[in-house]
Amino acid sequence: MNPLVSAASVIAAGLAVGLASIGPGVGQGTAAGQAVEGIARQPEAEGKIRDNRKQRILNTIRNSEELRGGAIEQLEKARARLRKVEMEADQFRVNGYSEIEREKSNLINSTYKTLEQLENYKNETIQFEQQRAINQVRQRVFQQALQGALGTLNSCLNNELHLRTISANIGMLGAMKEITD
């Protein structure tokens, strides 16, 4: 049990008993004072006043006992409610801790899944970048090979073109020579 609650219960019980005993004490004191005054005024009525006084004291004691019993009953009800509330609080605490642990576990699992996804994305990105770099290298090699082949072709075509041009020129010169001869 919480020490603060225990201390508050003891203080409340003391106040309840103290306040419950003030009323009967004041009532008995007033009744005794009036009884003494009555006997002083009428000494012959002393027996009646004492009997009446005894009856009032008994009634006051009975009332005090009833009040005390009611106070004790209310105190027990309050203690029972306090125990019930403490049990509910403990249950809420346990459930709250369980819920927190569940949420913590879910968060950790979610974080691991996110990390795993990020790792997969990273690997896919690395593979994509590697493939892109390989394709760029292939493209450059292919372009250089095409340029080399084009250069060779141009060279061959130029040589062929020169040969044909020379052959055509020789043919034309030969035809001109025949025309002039």
Phi, psi and chi 1 to 4 in degrees:
 res  aa     phi    psi   chi1   chi2   chi3   chi4
   1 MET       -  144.3  179.8 -179.4  -99.2      -
   2 ASN   -64.0  130.6 -171.4  -17.8      -      -
   3 PRO   -60.9  -35.4  -13.7   19.0      -      -
   4 LEU   -65.6  -41.6 -174.6   60.6      -      -
   5 VAL   -66.8  -40.7  173.5      -      -      -
   6 SER   -61.6  -45.1  -63.1      -      -      -
   7 ALA   -63.6  -42.5      -      -      -      -
   8 ALA   -64.1  -37.8      -      -      -      -
   9 SER   -64.2  -43.3  -62.8      -      -      -
  10 VAL   -65.2  -43.3  169.8      -      -      -
  11 ILE   -63.9  -43.7  -69.7  170.9      -      -
  12 ALA   -63.2  -41.6      -      -      -      -
  13 ALA   -63.9  -42.8      -      -      -      -
  14 GLY   -62.3  -43.8      -      -      -      -
  15 LEU   -63.8  -41.3  -73.8  174.0      -      -
  16 ALA   -62.8  -46.2      -      -      -      -
  17 VAL   -67.0  -41.6  170.3      -      -      -
  18 GLY   -62.8  -47.3      -      -      -      -
  19 LEU   -67.0  -35.3  -69.7  174.6      -      -
  20 ALA   -67.9  -28.7      -      -      -      -
  21 SER   -87.6  -16.3   63.5      -      -      -
  22 ILE   -66.1  -47.2  -71.8  175.3      -      -
  23 GLY   -57.3  -54.0      -      -      -      -
  24 PRO   -62.0  -36.2  -24.2   31.9      -      -
  25 GLY   -62.7  -45.8      -      -      -      -
  26 VAL   -64.5  -42.1  169.6      -      -      -
  27 GLY   -62.3  -43.7      -      -      -      -
  28 GLN   -66.8  -40.3  -72.8  177.8    5.6      -
  29 GLY   -62.4  -44.0      -      -      -      -
  30 THR   -63.4  -45.4  -56.6      -      -      -
  31 ALA   -63.3  -41.6      -      -      -      -
  32 ALA   -65.5  -40.7      -      -      -      -
  33 GLY   -62.9  -43.2      -      -      -      -
  34 GLN   -67.7  -36.3  -71.9  176.4   -4.9      -
  35 ALA   -63.6  -44.2      -      -      -      -
  36 VAL   -62.8  -42.0  169.6      -      -      -
  37 GLU   -61.8  -43.0  -76.3  177.8   16.6      -
  38 GLY   -62.8  -40.8      -      -      -      -
  39 ILE   -67.7  -37.3  -68.5  171.3      -      -
  40 ALA   -65.2  -36.3      -      -      -      -
  41 ARG   -77.9  -39.8  -83.2 -179.4  -74.4  173.6
  42 GLN  -130.9   85.8  -64.2  178.3   -8.0      -
  43 PRO   -60.8  -28.5  -15.4   22.4      -      -
  44 GLU   -70.4  -19.6   68.0  -81.3   -5.9      -
  45 ALA   -93.4   15.1      -      -      -      -
  46 GLU   -58.5  -44.3 -179.4 -177.5   -5.7      -
  47 GLY   -62.3  -44.5      -      -      -      -
  48 LYS   -65.2  -42.4 -118.0 -177.0  176.8 -179.4
  49 ILE   -65.8  -40.4  -68.8  173.6      -      -
  50 ARG   -64.7  -42.2  -79.8 -171.4 -172.9 -158.9
  51 ASP   -62.8  -43.9  -72.7  -18.0      -      -
  52 ASN   -62.7  -40.8 -170.6    7.6      -      -
  53 ARG   -64.0  -44.2  171.8   71.9 -176.7  125.2
  54 LYS   -60.6  -42.9  -74.6  178.8 -173.0  176.4
  55 GLN   -62.7  -42.8 -166.5   59.5   35.6      -
  56 ARG   -65.4  -41.3  -78.0 -170.6  178.6  179.9
  57 ILE   -61.9  -44.7  -70.8  172.9      -      -
  58 LEU   -61.5  -44.1  -72.6  174.1      -      -
  59 ASN   -62.0  -41.6  -74.4  -20.2      -      -
  60 THR   -63.8  -41.6  -57.6      -      -      -
  61 ILE   -63.2  -43.9  -70.0  172.2      -      -
  62 ARG   -60.9  -46.0  -79.2 -171.1 -154.1  112.6
  63 ASN   -61.2  -41.3  -73.0  -18.2      -      -
  64 SER   -62.7  -42.8  -64.0      -      -      -
  65 GLU   -62.6  -42.1  -73.0  -64.6  -41.3      -
  66 GLU   -63.7  -44.5  -72.4  175.2   10.3      -
  67 LEU   -63.3  -41.9  -71.0  173.0      -      -
  68 ARG   -62.9  -44.5 -176.5  179.5  154.8  -79.7
  69 GLY   -60.7  -42.1      -      -      -      -
  70 GLY   -63.5  -41.6      -      -      -      -
  71 ALA   -64.3  -43.3      -      -      -      -
  72 ILE   -64.1  -41.4  -70.1  173.2      -      -
  73 GLU   -62.3  -44.2 -175.8  177.8  -38.3      -
  74 GLN   -64.9  -38.4  -72.6  179.8   -5.6      -
  75 LEU   -63.4  -42.9 -177.6   61.4      -      -
  76 GLU   -64.3  -40.4  -71.5  -59.1  -41.4      -
  77 LYS   -62.4  -42.7  -75.1 -180.0 -177.0  178.0
  78 ALA   -63.0  -41.2      -      -      -      -
  79 ARG   -63.9  -41.7  -77.2 -176.6 -177.8  158.5
  80 ALA   -63.2  -42.9      -      -      -      -
  81 ARG   -63.8  -39.4  -80.8 -170.1  -58.0 -126.4
  82 LEU   -62.2  -45.6  178.3   63.6      -      -
  83 ARG   -60.7  -42.4  -78.6 -168.7  -66.2  -87.0
  84 LYS   -62.5  -45.0 -178.4  179.7  175.4 -174.8
  85 VAL   -64.4  -40.4  167.4      -      -      -
  86 GLU   -62.9  -40.9  -75.2  177.6  -20.5      -
  87 MET   -64.0  -42.8  -72.5  173.4   50.5      -
  88 GLU   -63.7  -40.8  -72.4  175.1   -2.3      -
  89 ALA   -62.9  -42.9      -      -      -      -
  90 ASP   -61.2  -42.2  -72.7  -17.8      -      -
  91 GLN   -63.9  -43.1 -170.9   64.2   33.8      -
  92 PHE   -62.5  -40.8  -76.7  133.1      -      -
  93 ARG   -61.4  -47.1 -119.7  179.9  -89.1  130.1
  94 VAL   -62.7  -46.9  167.0      -      -      -
  95 ASN   -64.2  -39.9  -71.2  -18.2      -      -
  96 GLY   -62.2  -44.8      -      -      -      -
  97 TYR   -63.5  -40.9  -70.6  141.3      -      -
  98 SER   -62.6  -43.7  -62.9      -      -      -
  99 GLU   -63.5  -41.9 -175.3   65.7   26.0      -
 100 ILE   -63.4  -44.3  -71.8  170.3      -      -
 101 GLU   -61.6  -41.2  -72.6  -64.1  -39.3      -
 102 ARG   -62.8  -46.3 -140.0  172.6  -54.6  137.4
 103 GLU   -63.7  -39.8  -72.8  178.9   18.5      -
 104 LYS   -62.4  -44.9  177.9  179.6  148.8 -173.0
 105 SER   -63.1  -43.7  176.1      -      -      -
 106 ASN   -62.1  -41.3  -71.3  -18.5      -      -
 107 LEU   -64.9  -41.9 -175.6   60.5      -      -
 108 ILE   -63.8  -44.9  -71.4  170.8      -      -
 109 ASN   -62.4  -43.0  -70.8  -22.1      -      -
 110 SER   -61.8  -40.6  173.5      -      -      -
 111 THR   -64.5  -43.0  -56.7      -      -      -
 112 TYR   -62.1  -41.9  -80.0  134.8      -      -
 113 LYS   -63.4  -42.4  -73.9  178.8 -176.3  176.1
 114 THR   -63.2  -43.2  -57.0      -      -      -
 115 LEU   -61.7  -40.8  -74.3  173.6      -      -
 116 GLU   -63.6  -42.9 -172.1  175.8  -51.7      -
 117 GLN   -63.2  -43.5  -72.3  174.3  -14.6      -
 118 LEU   -62.0  -40.2  -71.5  173.2      -      -
 119 GLU   -62.7  -42.3 -175.0   69.4   25.1      -
 120 ASN   -63.3  -43.6  -70.8  -20.8      -      -
 121 TYR   -61.9  -40.7  -67.5  150.3      -      -
 122 LYS   -61.9  -47.2 -180.0 -172.8   85.2  168.9
 123 ASN   -62.9  -41.5  -69.8  -22.9      -      -
 124 GLU   -63.8  -40.9  -71.9  173.6    4.7      -
 125 THR   -64.0  -43.1  -56.7      -      -      -
 126 ILE   -61.6  -45.7  -71.5  171.2      -      -
 127 GLN   -62.5  -42.1  -72.0  175.6   -9.2      -
 128 PHE   -61.8  -46.4  175.6   76.5      -      -
 129 GLU   -64.4  -39.7  -70.1  -62.5  -35.8      -
 130 GLN   -62.9  -45.2  -73.8  174.0  -16.2      -
 131 GLN   -63.9  -39.6 -168.9   62.2   38.8      -
 132 ARG   -63.9  -43.0 -168.0  169.9  109.9 -170.5
 133 ALA   -63.4  -42.5      -      -      -      -
 134 ILE   -61.9  -43.4  -70.4  170.0      -      -
 135 ASN   -64.5  -38.5  -72.8  -20.3      -      -
 136 GLN   -64.0  -42.8  -73.6  175.7  -13.4      -
 137 VAL   -63.1  -43.6  168.5      -      -      -
 138 ARG   -61.3  -42.3  -77.1 -179.0 -177.3  163.0
 139 GLN   -63.9  -42.3 -171.6  176.3   12.8      -
 140 ARG   -64.8  -43.9  -75.9 -174.9 -170.1  149.5
 141 VAL   -60.6  -43.6  168.0      -      -      -
 142 PHE   -63.6  -42.7 -175.4   67.6      -      -
 143 GLN   -62.6  -42.9  -75.2  175.0  -11.7      -
 144 GLN   -65.1  -39.7  -72.0  175.0   -5.1      -
 145 ALA   -64.9  -41.5      -      -      -      -
 146 LEU   -64.4  -41.6  -80.0  177.2      -      -
 147 GLN   -63.7  -41.9  -74.4  174.9   -8.5      -
 148 GLY   -62.2  -44.9      -      -      -      -
 149 ALA   -65.4  -39.5      -      -      -      -
 150 LEU   -64.7  -41.4 -172.8   58.6      -      -
 151 GLY   -61.4  -44.9      -      -      -      -
 152 THR   -62.9  -42.9  -55.6      -      -      -
 153 LEU   -63.3  -45.2  -98.5  171.6      -      -
 154 ASN   -60.6  -42.1  -78.5  -24.4      -      -
 155 SER   -62.3  -46.5  174.0      -      -      -
 156 CYS   -63.4  -43.5  -72.1      -      -      -
 157 LEU   -64.5  -41.3  -74.4  175.2      -      -
 158 ASN   -61.8  -44.9  -76.7  -18.9      -      -
 159 ASN   -61.1  -45.2  -71.8  -21.1      -      -
 160 GLU   -63.6  -43.3 -177.9   68.2   29.7      -
 161 LEU   -63.6  -41.9 -175.3   60.6      -      -
 162 HIS   -62.5  -44.1  -73.9  -55.7      -      -
 163 LEU   -61.9  -43.7  -74.3  175.8      -      -
 164 ARG   -67.2  -41.1  -74.9 -170.9 -178.1  175.5
 165 THR   -62.8  -44.2  -56.2      -      -      -
 166 ILE   -64.1  -43.0  -68.3  171.4      -      -
 167 SER   -62.8  -40.9  -67.0      -      -      -
 168 ALA   -66.2  -41.4      -      -      -      -
 169 ASN   -64.0  -42.4  -74.8  -19.7      -      -
 170 ILE   -63.0  -42.5  -68.5  174.6      -      -
 171 GLY   -62.3  -41.8      -      -      -      -
 172 MET   -69.3  -40.3  -75.2 -177.7    9.3      -
 173 LEU   -64.6  -41.4  -76.4  176.0      -      -
 174 GLY   -63.0  -39.4      -      -      -      -
 175 ALA   -69.5  -37.3      -      -      -      -
 176 MET   -68.2  -38.1  -74.7  169.9   74.1      -
 177 LYS   -65.7  -38.7 -170.9  176.4  176.8 -174.1
 178 GLU   -68.6  -37.2  -74.4  178.1   13.3      -
 179 ILE   -69.4  -40.2  -62.3  178.4      -      -
 180 THR   -77.3  -24.1   54.2      -      -      -
 181 ASP   -82.9      -  -75.3  -23.0      -      -
